[in-house]
């Protein structure tokens, strides 16, 4: 009788799992067009890559310096010498006219992509700068470093607006590193993802905390607000969605992943060159096969994606910008 009871329980559980599997809607995979918009060559390995929100400007950092190109026709706009304090992170303003770089010694520098001239320079953190983002209008910048702090600045003169201690405050090299930051479209709200597995939303005017989550992952490539005010966090091969619940939901994905900040679209590329694009929270996706690329950069609405591949043993790199369109 005992064996019969066990068999009955196992059968019931399997029947229940099958029932829920059949009820769960299947993911819809649609074709995606990926056309090469522009390609660029560098002789040295690429250390950093960023696209402007409007997609008109691409910047790449290597030991050759920082190159800024116009993506629409491939024109080289400027070449900025490699900064003395290095480049740990860099971001373009929404229109691509200004490039912000963060390096050693806590220094943030602003550059004109049209002329290559340094526009501003200030000490923002007590250690390396590891995360940067512009507001949509380019008037504000949020920065993060190894010192637990996320700070909001006026882009015009580098004057401090607010500070939020988003890390543990303990000075740990890993847990107190800001790995991604973001400003809202009006520049009044900010996000900071830290190595301490946390994401903090704070008031950009005062630095006061509004919401916070523990994500369970240490690496956050990018952040975005979703239309329903939830926060999507791109990590290593997964997307975490943070909302009213203290327990964020996790969506596995394949390969390198990044989120388009305005469109909240997830773009990922596997090592065998399968590019996927979808909306966080949806199982449906668009898919296309491209050349293998690393270090993804995406524009604001997820219609352009850039990456690079090494083309020689010495590290020479080929950078490709793809225009993504939903296939008919």
Phi and psi in degrees as GROMACS dihedral restraints (atoms count N, CA, C in turn):
[ dihedral_restraints ]
;  ai    aj    ak    al  type     phi  dphi    fc
    3     4     5     6     1   -62.3    20    10
    4     5     6     7     1   -42.6    20    10
    6     7     8     9     1   -66.5    20    10
    7     8     9    10     1   -35.3    20    10
    9    10    11    12     1   -65.9    20    10
   10    11    12    13     1   -40.7    20    10
   12    13    14    15     1   -65.2    20    10
   13    14    15    16     1   -42.1    20    10
   15    16    17    18     1   -63.3    20    10
   16    17    18    19     1   -44.1    20    10
   18    19    20    21     1   -61.7    20    10
   19    20    21    22     1   -38.5    20    10
   21    22    23    24     1   -65.2    20    10
   22    23    24    25     1   -40.4    20    10
   24    25    26    27     1   -65.5    20    10
   25    26    27    28     1   -45.0    20    10
   27    28    29    30     1   -61.5    20    10
   28    29    30    31     1   -42.8    20    10
   30    31    32    33     1   -62.6    20    10
   31    32    33    34     1   -40.8    20    10
   33    34    35    36     1   -64.9    20    10
   34    35    36    37     1   -43.2    20    10
   36    37    38    39     1   -63.3    20    10
   37    38    39    40     1   -46.0    20    10
   39    40    41    42     1   -63.6    20    10
   40    41    42    43     1   -37.8    20    10
   42    43    44    45     1   -65.0    20    10
   43    44    45    46     1   -39.0    20    10
   45    46    47    48     1   -65.7    20    10
   46    47    48    49     1   -42.4    20    10
   48    49    50    51     1   -63.4    20    10
   49    50    51    52     1   -41.0    20    10
   51    52    53    54     1   -64.0    20    10
   52    53    54    55     1   -39.2    20    10
   54    55    56    57     1   -61.0    20    10
   55    56    57    58     1   -47.1    20    10
   57    58    59    60     1   -69.3    20    10
   58    59    60    61     1   -34.0    20    10
   60    61    62    63     1   -64.1    20    10
   61    62    63    64     1   -39.9    20    10
   63    64    65    66     1   -70.7    20    10
   64    65    66    67     1   -32.9    20    10
   66    67    68    69     1   -73.9    20    10
   67    68    69    70     1   -29.0    20    10
   69    70    71    72     1   -67.4    20    10
   70    71    72    73     1   123.6    20    10
   72    73    74    75     1   -64.3    20    10
   73    74    75    76     1   141.4    20    10
   75    76    77    78     1   -75.5    20    10
   76    77    78    79     1   145.7    20    10
   78    79    80    81     1   -69.1    20    10
   79    80    81    82     1   140.0    20    10
   81    82    83    84     1   -99.7    20    10
   82    83    84    85     1   124.5    20    10
   84    85    86    87     1  -108.0    20    10
   85    86    87    88     1   119.1    20    10
   87    88    89    90     1  -110.4    20    10
   88    89    90    91     1   151.6    20    10
   90    91    92    93     1   -71.7    20    10
   91    92    93    94     1   150.0    20    10
   93    94    95    96     1  -128.4    20    10
   94    95    96    97     1   133.5    20    10
   96    97    98    99     1   -89.2    20    10
   97    98    99   100     1   132.7    20    10
   99   100   101   102     1  -128.9    20    10
  100   101   102   103     1   104.1    20    10
  102   103   104   105     1  -103.6    20    10
  103   104   105   106     1   135.2    20    10
  105   106   107   108     1   -69.0    20    10
  106   107   108   109     1   114.9    20    10
  108   109   110   111     1   -86.0    20    10
  109   110   111   112     1   -39.0    20    10
  111   112   113   114     1  -159.7    20    10
  112   113   114   115     1   153.3    20    10
  114   115   116   117     1  -134.5    20    10
  115   116   117   118     1   146.9    20    10
  117   118   119   120     1  -139.1    20    10
  118   119   120   121     1   149.3    20    10
  120   121   122   123     1  -118.7    20    10
  121   122   123   124     1   137.7    20    10
  123   124   125   126     1  -129.6    20    10
  124   125   126   127     1   146.2    20    10
  126   127   128   129     1   -83.3    20    10
  127   128   129   130     1   -20.9    20    10
  129   130   131   132     1  -111.2    20    10
  130   131   132   133     1   157.3    20    10
  132   133   134   135     1   -58.7    20    10
  133   134   135   136     1   143.0    20    10
  135   136   137   138     1   -79.6    20    10
  136   137   138   139     1   127.3    20    10
  138   139   140   141     1   -97.0    20    10
  139   140   141   142     1   -26.6    20    10
  141   142   143   144     1  -157.3    20    10
  142   143   144   145     1   150.1    20    10
  144   145   146   147     1  -147.0    20    10
  145   146   147   148     1   136.8    20    10
  147   148   149   150     1  -150.8    20    10
  148   149   150   151     1   143.9    20    10
  150   151   152   153     1  -111.9    20    10
  151   152   153   154     1   143.2    20    10
  153   154   155   156     1   -69.9    20    10
  154   155   156   157     1   158.8    20    10
  156   157   158   159     1   -61.3    20    10
  157   158   159   160     1   -37.2    20    10
  159   160   161   162     1   -80.1    20    10
  160   161   162   163     1    -5.8    20    10
  162   163   164   165     1    79.3    20    10
  163   164   165   166     1     4.9    20    10
  165   166   167   168     1   -83.7    20    10
  166   167   168   169     1   -19.9    20    10
  168   169   170   171     1  -130.5    20    10
  169   170   171   172     1   137.5    20    10
  171   172   173   174     1  -120.6    20    10
  172   173   174   175     1   136.3    20    10
  174   175   176   177     1  -124.9    20    10
  175   176   177   178     1   138.0    20    10
  177   178   179   180     1  -133.0    20    10
  178   179   180   181     1   135.7    20    10
  180   181   182   183     1  -108.9    20    10
  181   182   183   184     1   133.3    20    10
  183   184   185   186     1  -149.5    20    10
  184   185   186   187     1  -179.2    20    10
  186   187   188   189     1   -67.6    20    10
  187   188   189   190     1   -11.3    20    10
  189   190   191   192     1   -75.4    20    10
  190   191   192   193     1   -13.9    20    10
  192   193   194   195     1   120.9    20    10
  193   194   195   196     1  -167.2    20    10
  195   196   197   198     1  -107.4    20    10
  196   197   198   199     1   119.9    20    10
  198   199   200   201     1  -101.5    20    10
  199   200   201   202     1   136.6    20    10
  201   202   203   204     1  -120.3    20    10
  202   203   204   205     1   124.5    20    10
  204   205   206   207     1  -120.7    20    10
  205   206   207   208     1   153.7    20    10
  207   208   209   210     1   -88.2    20    10
  208   209   210   211     1   123.2    20    10
  210   211   212   213     1   -73.8    20    10
  211   212   213   214     1   -25.1    20    10
  213   214   215   216     1   -68.1    20    10
  214   215   216   217     1   -31.6    20    10
  216   217   218   219     1  -135.3    20    10
  217   218   219   220     1     3.0    20    10
  219   220   221   222     1    79.0    20    10
  220   221   222   223     1     8.5    20    10
  222   223   224   225     1   -66.8    20    10
  223   224   225   226     1   132.9    20    10
  225   226   227   228     1   -76.7    20    10
  226   227   228   229     1   117.1    20    10
  228   229   230   231     1   -82.9    20    10
  229   230   231   232     1   -43.0    20    10
  231   232   233   234     1  -163.9    20    10
  232   233   234   235     1   161.3    20    10
  234   235   236   237     1  -131.0    20    10
  235   236   237   238     1   116.5    20    10
  237   238   239   240     1   -98.9    20    10
  238   239   240   241     1   127.0    20    10
  240   241   242   243     1   -57.2    20    10
  241   242   243   244     1   149.2    20    10
  243   244   245   246     1   -56.8    20    10
  244   245   246   247     1   121.4    20    10
  246   247   248   249     1   -62.4    20    10
  247   248   249   250     1   147.6    20    10
  249   250   251   252     1   -59.2    20    10
  250   251   252   253     1   -33.7    20    10
  252   253   254   255     1   -91.8    20    10
  253   254   255   256     1    10.9    20    10
  255   256   257   258     1    76.3    20    10
  256   257   258   259     1  -178.9    20    10
  258   259   260   261     1  -134.7    20    10
  259   260   261   262     1   101.0    20    10
  261   262   263   264     1   -84.8    20    10
  262   263   264   265     1   -32.0    20    10
  264   265   266   267     1  -154.2    20    10
  265   266   267   268     1   151.3    20    10
  267   268   269   270     1  -152.0    20    10
  268   269   270   271     1   148.7    20    10
  270   271   272   273     1  -144.4    20    10
  271   272   273   274     1   146.4    20    10
  273   274   275   276     1   -96.2    20    10
  274   275   276   277     1   149.4    20    10
  276   277   278   279     1   -66.4    20    10
  277   278   279   280     1   167.8    20    10
  279   280   281   282     1   -56.5    20    10
  280   281   282   283     1   -38.8    20    10
  282   283   284   285     1   -92.5    20    10
  283   284   285   286     1     1.1    20    10
  285   286   287   288     1    77.5    20    10
  286   287   288   289     1     5.5    20    10
  288   289   290   291     1   -80.0    20    10
  289   290   291   292     1   -24.4    20    10
  291   292   293   294     1  -123.4    20    10
  292   293   294   295     1   135.9    20    10
  294   295   296   297     1  -112.8    20    10
  295   296   297   298     1   128.4    20    10
  297   298   299   300     1  -104.4    20    10
  298   299   300   301     1   131.9    20    10
  300   301   302   303     1  -122.8    20    10
  301   302   303   304     1   146.9    20    10
  303   304   305   306     1  -126.6    20    10
  304   305   306   307     1   136.6    20    10
  306   307   308   309     1  -141.8    20    10
  307   308   309   310     1  -151.2    20    10
  309   310   311   312     1   -67.3    20    10
  310   311   312   313     1   164.7    20    10
  312   313   314   315     1    64.0    20    10
  313   314   315   316     1    17.0    20    10
  315   316   317   318     1    72.2    20    10
  316   317   318   319     1    19.7    20    10
  318   319   320   321     1   -92.9    20    10
  319   320   321   322     1   135.0    20    10
  321   322   323   324     1  -110.9    20    10
  322   323   324   325     1   133.0    20    10
  324   325   326   327     1  -126.2    20    10
  325   326   327   328     1   143.1    20    10
  327   328   329   330     1  -113.2    20    10
  328   329   330   331     1   137.7    20    10
  330   331   332   333     1  -130.5    20    10
  331   332   333   334     1   148.2    20    10
  333   334   335   336     1   -83.9    20    10
  334   335   336   337     1   123.6    20    10
  336   337   338   339     1   -76.0    20    10
  337   338   339   340     1   -15.4    20    10
  339   340   341   342     1   -81.6    20    10
  340   341   342   343     1   -33.5    20    10
  342   343   344   345     1  -119.7    20    10
  343   344   345   346     1   -18.5    20    10
  345   346   347   348     1    82.2    20    10
  346   347   348   349     1     2.8    20    10
  348   349   350   351     1   -76.2    20    10
  349   350   351   352     1   145.8    20    10
  351   352   353   354     1   -77.9    20    10
  352   353   354   355     1   126.1    20    10
  354   355   356   357     1   -96.7    20    10
  355   356   357   358     1   -33.6    20    10
  357   358   359   360     1  -159.8    20    10
  358   359   360   361     1   161.4    20    10
  360   361   362   363     1  -162.1    20    10
  361   362   363   364     1   128.7    20    10
  363   364   365   366     1  -155.8    20    10
  364   365   366   367     1   159.5    20    10
  366   367   368   369     1   -85.2    20    10
  367   368   369   370     1   118.4    20    10
  369   370   371   372     1  -104.8    20    10
  370   371   372   373     1   -29.8    20    10
  372   373   374   375     1  -140.0    20    10
  373   374   375   376     1   166.8    20    10
  375   376   377   378     1   -80.2    20    10
  376   377   378   379     1   -10.3    20    10
  378   379   380   381     1  -145.9    20    10
  379   380   381   382     1  -161.6    20    10
  381   382   383   384     1   -55.2    20    10
  382   383   384   385     1   145.1    20    10
  384   385   386   387     1   -88.4    20    10
  385   386   387   388     1   126.4    20    10
  387   388   389   390     1  -120.8    20    10
  388   389   390   391     1    -7.4    20    10
  390   391   392   393     1  -152.1    20    10
  391   392   393   394     1   140.5    20    10
  393   394   395   396     1  -145.4    20    10
  394   395   396   397     1   152.0    20    10
  396   397   398   399     1  -161.1    20    10
  397   398   399   400     1   145.6    20    10
  399   400   401   402     1   -96.1    20    10
  400   401   402   403     1   153.8    20    10
  402   403   404   405     1   -72.5    20    10
  403   404   405   406     1   163.2    20    10
  405   406   407   408     1   -60.5    20    10
  406   407   408   409     1   -34.7    20    10
  408   409   410   411     1   -87.5    20    10
  409   410   411   412     1    -1.2    20    10
  411   412   413   414     1    76.9    20    10
  412   413   414   415     1     6.5    20    10
  414   415   416   417     1   -83.3    20    10
  415   416   417   418     1   -22.5    20    10
  417   418   419   420     1  -129.5    20    10
  418   419   420   421     1   154.4    20    10
  420   421   422   423     1  -131.6    20    10
  421   422   423   424     1   138.9    20    10
  423   424   425   426     1  -112.1    20    10
  424   425   426   427     1   138.3    20    10
  426   427   428   429     1  -130.6    20    10
  427   428   429   430     1   156.0    20    10
  429   430   431   432     1  -142.5    20    10
  430   431   432   433     1   153.8    20    10
  432   433   434   435     1  -143.0    20    10
  433   434   435   436     1  -156.5    20    10
  435   436   437   438     1   -88.5    20    10
  436   437   438   439     1     8.1    20    10
  438   439   440   441     1  -106.1    20    10
  439   440   441   442     1    17.2    20    10
  441   442   443   444     1    80.4    20    10
  442   443   444   445     1   -13.1    20    10
  444   445   446   447     1   -97.7    20    10
  445   446   447   448     1   143.0    20    10
  447   448   449   450     1  -113.2    20    10
  448   449   450   451     1   130.7    20    10
  450   451   452   453     1  -128.4    20    10
  451   452   453   454     1   142.9    20    10
  453   454   455   456     1  -109.7    20    10
  454   455   456   457     1   134.7    20    10
  456   457   458   459     1  -129.2    20    10
  457   458   459   460     1   154.9    20    10
  459   460   461   462     1   -79.7    20    10
  460   461   462   463     1   125.9    20    10
  462   463   464   465     1   -68.9    20    10
  463   464   465   466     1   -26.0    20    10
  465   466   467   468     1   -65.2    20    10
  466   467   468   469     1   -38.8    20    10
  468   469   470   471     1  -137.3    20    10
  469   470   471   472     1     2.9    20    10
  471   472   473   474     1    73.1    20    10
  472   473   474   475     1    19.4    20    10
  474   475   476   477     1   -79.8    20    10
  475   476   477   478     1   142.0    20    10
  477   478   479   480     1   -76.3    20    10
  478   479   480   481     1   133.6    20    10
  480   481   482   483     1  -100.6    20    10
  481   482   483   484     1   -47.9    20    10
  483   484   485   486     1  -158.7    20    10
  484   485   486   487     1   162.7    20    10
  486   487   488   489     1  -135.2    20    10
  487   488   489   490     1   135.5    20    10
  489   490   491   492     1  -127.1    20    10
  490   491   492   493     1   123.6    20    10
  492   493   494   495     1   -81.7    20    10
  493   494   495   496     1    95.5    20    10
  495   496   497   498     1   -91.5    20    10
  496   497   498   499     1   -16.9    20    10
  498   499   500   501     1   -91.5    20    10
  499   500   501   502     1  -162.0    20    10
  501   502   503   504     1   -79.3    20    10
  502   503   504   505     1   -21.0    20    10
  504   505   506   507     1    80.8    20    10
  505   506   507   508     1     3.9    20    10
  507   508   509   510     1   -89.5    20    10
  508   509   510   511     1    -5.6    20    10
  510   511   512   513     1    80.4    20    10
  511   512   513   514     1    17.5    20    10
  513   514   515   516     1   -71.9    20    10
  514   515   516   517     1   139.8    20    10
  516   517   518   519     1   -61.7    20    10
  517   518   519   520     1   -36.0    20    10
  519   520   521   522     1   -96.1    20    10
  520   521   522   523     1   -52.9    20    10
  522   523   524   525     1   -69.6    20    10
  523   524   525   526     1   -24.0    20    10
  525   526   527   528     1  -100.2    20    10
  526   527   528   529     1    13.7    20    10
  528   529   530   531     1   -86.0    20    10
  529   530   531   532     1   130.3    20    10
  531   532   533   534     1   -80.4    20    10
  532   533   534   535     1   121.6    20    10
  534   535   536   537     1  -104.2    20    10
  535   536   537   538     1   -16.1    20    10
  537   538   539   540     1  -159.8    20    10
  538   539   540   541     1   142.0    20    10
  540   541   542   543     1  -136.6    20    10
  541   542   543   544     1   161.5    20    10
  543   544   545   546     1  -157.5    20    10
  544   545   546   547     1   144.4    20    10
  546   547   548   549     1  -112.2    20    10
  547   548   549   550     1   144.5    20    10
  549   550   551   552     1   -67.6    20    10
  550   551   552   553     1   169.4    20    10
  552   553   554   555     1   -59.2    20    10
  553   554   555   556     1   -34.0    20    10
  555   556   557   558     1   -92.8    20    10
  556   557   558   559     1     0.6    20    10
  558   559   560   561     1    75.3    20    10
  559   560   561   562     1    10.0    20    10
  561   562   563   564     1   -98.4    20    10
  562   563   564   565     1   -12.1    20    10
  564   565   566   567     1  -129.8    20    10
  565   566   567   568     1   143.5    20    10
  567   568   569   570     1  -132.1    20    10
  568   569   570   571     1   156.3    20    10
  570   571   572   573     1  -123.4    20    10
  571   572   573   574     1   145.6    20    10
  573   574   575   576     1  -139.3    20    10
  574   575   576   577     1   122.5    20    10
  576   577   578   579     1  -103.5    20    10
  577   578   579   580     1   130.0    20    10
  579   580   581   582     1  -115.3    20    10
  580   581   582   583     1   161.9    20    10
  582   583   584   585     1   -66.8    20    10
  583   584   585   586     1    -9.7    20    10
  585   586   587   588     1   -83.5    20    10
  586   587   588   589     1    18.6    20    10
  588   589   590   591     1    68.6    20    10
  589   590   591   592     1    26.2    20    10
  591   592   593   594     1  -124.2    20    10
  592   593   594   595     1   152.6    20    10
  594   595   596   597     1  -126.3    20    10
  595   596   597   598     1   129.2    20    10
  597   598   599   600     1  -120.6    20    10
  598   599   600   601     1   131.6    20    10
  600   601   602   603     1  -102.7    20    10
  601   602   603   604     1   129.0    20    10
  603   604   605   606     1  -140.4    20    10
  604   605   606   607     1   162.4    20    10
  606   607   608   609     1   -74.0    20    10
  607   608   609   610     1   119.0    20    10
  609   610   611   612     1   -70.5    20    10
  610   611   612   613     1   -19.7    20    10
  612   613   614   615     1   -82.1    20    10
  613   614   615   616     1   -32.7    20    10
  615   616   617   618     1  -118.6    20    10
  616   617   618   619     1   -19.4    20    10
  618   619   620   621     1    83.7    20    10
  619   620   621   622     1     0.1    20    10
  621   622   623   624     1   -70.5    20    10
  622   623   624   625     1   138.5    20    10
  624   625   626   627     1   -71.7    20    10
  625   626   627   628     1   143.1    20    10
  627   628   629   630     1  -113.3    20    10
  628   629   630   631     1   -52.4    20    10
  630   631   632   633     1  -141.5    20    10
  631   632   633   634     1   160.6    20    10
  633   634   635   636     1  -155.8    20    10
  634   635   636   637     1   151.8    20    10
  636   637   638   639     1  -141.5    20    10
  637   638   639   640     1   153.0    20    10
  639   640   641   642     1  -105.3    20    10
  640   641   642   643     1   121.1    20    10
  642   643   644   645     1   -95.8    20    10
  643   644   645   646     1   -21.9    20    10
  645   646   647   648     1    83.7    20    10
  646   647   648   649     1     7.0    20    10
  648   649   650   651     1  -134.2    20    10
  649   650   651   652     1   148.3    20    10
  651   652   653   654     1   -94.1    20    10
  652   653   654   655     1   -21.5    20    10
  654   655   656   657     1  -111.7    20    10
  655   656   657   658     1   119.8    20    10
  657   658   659   660     1  -119.6    20    10
  658   659   660   661     1   112.0    20    10
  660   661   662   663     1   -76.5    20    10
  661   662   663   664     1   -36.2    20    10
  663   664   665   666     1  -162.8    20    10
  664   665   666   667     1   166.6    20    10
  666   667   668   669     1  -133.5    20    10
  667   668   669   670     1   156.5    20    10
  669   670   671   672     1  -159.8    20    10
  670   671   672   673     1   144.8    20    10
  672   673   674   675     1   -84.3    20    10
  673   674   675   676     1   134.1    20    10
  675   676   677   678     1   -86.2    20    10
  676   677   678   679     1   162.5    20    10
  678   679   680   681     1   -57.1    20    10
  679   680   681   682     1   -27.1    20    10
  681   682   683   684     1   -92.1    20    10
  682   683   684   685     1    16.2    20    10
  684   685   686   687     1    78.1    20    10
  685   686   687   688     1    -1.4    20    10
  687   688   689   690     1   -70.9    20    10
  688   689   690   691     1   164.0    20    10
  690   691   692   693     1  -114.8    20    10
  691   692   693   694     1   128.6    20    10
  693   694   695   696     1  -102.0    20    10
  694   695   696   697     1   133.0    20    10
  696   697   698   699     1  -122.7    20    10
  697   698   699   700     1   122.4    20    10
  699   700   701   702     1   -90.1    20    10
  700   701   702   703     1   125.6    20    10
  702   703   704   705     1  -122.0    20    10
  703   704   705   706     1  -160.2    20    10
  705   706   707   708     1   -77.1    20    10
  706   707   708   709     1   105.3    20    10
  708   709   710   711     1    61.8    20    10
  709   710   711   712     1    27.5    20    10
  711   712   713   714     1  -161.4    20    10
  712   713   714   715     1   158.1    20    10
  714   715   716   717     1  -116.2    20    10
  715   716   717   718     1   130.4    20    10
  717   718   719   720     1  -109.5    20    10
  718   719   720   721     1   129.4    20    10
  720   721   722   723     1  -109.5    20    10
  721   722   723   724     1   119.2    20    10
  723   724   725   726     1  -107.0    20    10
  724   725   726   727     1   128.6    20    10
  726   727   728   729     1  -137.3    20    10
  727   728   729   730     1  -139.4    20    10
  729   730   731   732     1   -72.0    20    10
  730   731   732   733     1   -26.7    20    10
  732   733   734   735     1   -75.9    20    10
  733   734   735   736     1   148.4    20    10
  735   736   737   738     1   -76.3    20    10
  736   737   738   739     1   -12.3    20    10
  738   739   740   741     1  -109.4    20    10
  739   740   741   742     1    97.0    20    10
  741   742   743   744     1   -63.5    20    10
  742   743   744   745     1   153.2    20    10
  744   745   746   747     1   -91.8    20    10
  745   746   747   748     1   148.5    20    10
  747   748   749   750     1  -119.1    20    10
  748   749   750   751     1   131.9    20    10
  750   751   752   753     1  -118.3    20    10
  751   752   753   754     1   112.3    20    10
  753   754   755   756     1   -65.6    20    10
  754   755   756   757     1   147.8    20    10
  756   757   758   759     1  -146.0    20    10
  757   758   759   760     1   168.9    20    10
  759   760   761   762     1  -103.3    20    10
  760   761   762   763     1   139.9    20    10
  762   763   764   765     1    76.5    20    10
  763   764   765   766     1  -168.4    20    10
  765   766   767   768     1   -66.2    20    10
  766   767   768   769     1   139.5    20    10
  768   769   770   771     1  -136.8    20    10
  769   770   771   772     1   143.8    20    10
  771   772   773   774     1  -147.1    20    10
  772   773   774   775     1   153.2    20    10
  774   775   776   777     1  -113.6    20    10
  775   776   777   778     1   133.3    20    10
  777   778   779   780     1   -74.4    20    10
  778   779   780   781     1   120.4    20    10
  780   781   782   783     1   -64.0    20    10
  781   782   783   784     1   -38.0    20    10
  783   784   785   786     1   -82.8    20    10
  784   785   786   787     1   -48.8    20    10
  786   787   788   789     1   -83.4    20    10
  787   788   789   790     1    -7.6    20    10
  789   790   791   792     1    50.4    20    10
  790   791   792   793     1    40.6    20    10
  792   793   794   795     1   -98.6    20    10
  793   794   795   796     1   137.1    20    10
  795   796   797   798     1   -92.4    20    10
  796   797   798   799     1   126.6    20    10
  798   799   800   801     1  -120.8    20    10
  799   800   801   802     1   129.7    20    10
  801   802   803   804     1  -138.0    20    10
  802   803   804   805     1   151.9    20    10
  804   805   806   807     1  -135.1    20    10
  805   806   807   808     1   129.2    20    10
  807   808   809   810     1   -85.9    20    10
  808   809   810   811     1   169.3    20    10
  810   811   812   813     1   -67.0    20    10
  811   812   813   814     1   -21.0    20    10
  813   814   815   816     1   -95.2    20    10
  814   815   816   817     1    13.9    20    10
  816   817   818   819     1    85.1    20    10
  817   818   819   820     1    21.5    20    10
  819   820   821   822     1   -90.5    20    10
  820   821   822   823     1   113.9    20    10
  822   823   824   825     1   -97.3    20    10
  823   824   825   826     1   131.0    20    10
  825   826   827   828     1  -123.0    20    10
  826   827   828   829     1   145.5    20    10
  828   829   830   831     1  -137.8    20    10
  829   830   831   832     1   132.6    20    10
  831   832   833   834     1  -157.4    20    10
  832   833   834   835     1   173.6    20    10
  834   835   836   837     1   -95.0    20    10
  835   836   837   838     1   133.0    20    10
  837   838   839   840     1   -55.4    20    10
  838   839   840   841     1   138.2    20    10
  840   841   842   843     1    92.4    20    10
  841   842   843   844     1   -12.5    20    10
  843   844   845   846     1  -108.0    20    10
  844   845   846   847     1   139.9    20    10
  846   847   848   849     1   -85.8    20    10
  847   848   849   850     1   -16.7    20    10
  849   850   851   852     1   -73.0    20    10
  850   851   852   853     1   146.7    20    10
  852   853   854   855     1  -151.7    20    10
  853   854   855   856     1   162.5    20    10
  855   856   857   858     1  -106.2    20    10
  856   857   858   859     1   148.5    20    10
  858   859   860   861     1  -146.0    20    10
  859   860   861   862     1   142.8    20    10
  861   862   863   864     1  -153.5    20    10
  862   863   864   865     1   153.0    20    10
  864   865   866   867     1   -98.6    20    10
  865   866   867   868     1   128.4    20    10
  867   868   869   870     1  -131.7    20    10
  868   869   870   871     1  -179.8    20    10
  870   871   872   873     1   -68.0    20    10
  871   872   873   874     1   150.2    20    10
  873   874   875   876     1   -65.2    20    10
  874   875   876   877     1   130.1    20    10
  876   877   878   879     1  -134.9    20    10
  877   878   879   880     1   152.9    20    10
  879   880   881   882     1  -119.0    20    10
  880   881   882   883     1   167.1    20    10
  882   883   884   885     1    53.1    20    10
  883   884   885   886     1    71.1    20    10
  885   886   887   888     1   -66.1    20    10
  886   887   888   889     1   142.3    20    10
  888   889   890   891     1  -131.5    20    10
  889   890   891   892     1   142.5    20    10
  891   892   893   894     1  -135.5    20    10
  892   893   894   895     1   150.1    20    10
  894   895   896   897     1   -83.3    20    10
  895   896   897   898     1  -174.9    20    10
  897   898   899   900     1   -63.3    20    10
  898   899   900   901     1   -38.9    20    10
  900   901   902   903     1  -104.5    20    10
  901   902   903   904     1     6.0    20    10
  903   904   905   906     1    77.8    20    10
  904   905   906   907     1    18.3    20    10
  906   907   908   909     1   -91.3    20    10
  907   908   909   910     1   -14.1    20    10
  909   910   911   912     1  -128.3    20    10
  910   911   912   913     1   141.3    20    10
  912   913   914   915     1  -138.3    20    10
  913   914   915   916     1   141.2    20    10
  915   916   917   918     1  -127.9    20    10
  916   917   918   919     1   153.2    20    10
  918   919   920   921     1  -165.9    20    10
  919   920   921   922     1   177.0    20    10
  921   922   923   924     1  -137.7    20    10
  922   923   924   925     1   160.8    20    10
  924   925   926   927     1  -137.6    20    10
  925   926   927   928     1   144.0    20    10
  927   928   929   930     1   -78.2    20    10
  928   929   930   931     1   135.1    20    10
  930   931   932   933     1  -115.5    20    10
  931   932   933   934     1     3.9    20    10
  933   934   935   936     1  -152.5    20    10
  934   935   936   937     1   157.4    20    10
  936   937   938   939     1   -60.1    20    10
  937   938   939   940     1   -24.9    20    10
  939   940   941   942     1   -78.1    20    10
  940   941   942   943     1    -7.5    20    10
  942   943   944   945     1   100.8    20    10
  943   944   945   946     1     4.9    20    10
  945   946   947   948     1   -55.1    20    10
  946   947   948   949     1   140.0    20    10
  948   949   950   951     1  -122.7    20    10
  949   950   951   952     1   146.8    20    10
  951   952   953   954     1  -113.9    20    10
  952   953   954   955     1   119.7    20    10
  954   955   956   957     1  -100.8    20    10
  955   956   957   958     1   133.5    20    10
  957   958   959   960     1  -124.4    20    10
  958   959   960   961     1   136.3    20    10
  960   961   962   963     1  -111.5    20    10
  961   962   963   964     1   123.7    20    10
  963   964   965   966     1  -106.9    20    10
  964   965   966   967     1   138.4    20    10
  966   967   968   969     1   -95.8    20    10
  967   968   969   970     1   123.9    20    10
  969   970   971   972     1  -102.0    20    10
  970   971   972   973     1   131.4    20    10
  972   973   974   975     1  -136.6    20    10
  973   974   975   976     1   139.0    20    10
  975   976   977   978     1   -64.2    20    10
  976   977   978   979     1   127.9    20    10
  978   979   980   981     1   -72.8    20    10
  979   980   981   982     1   146.2    20    10
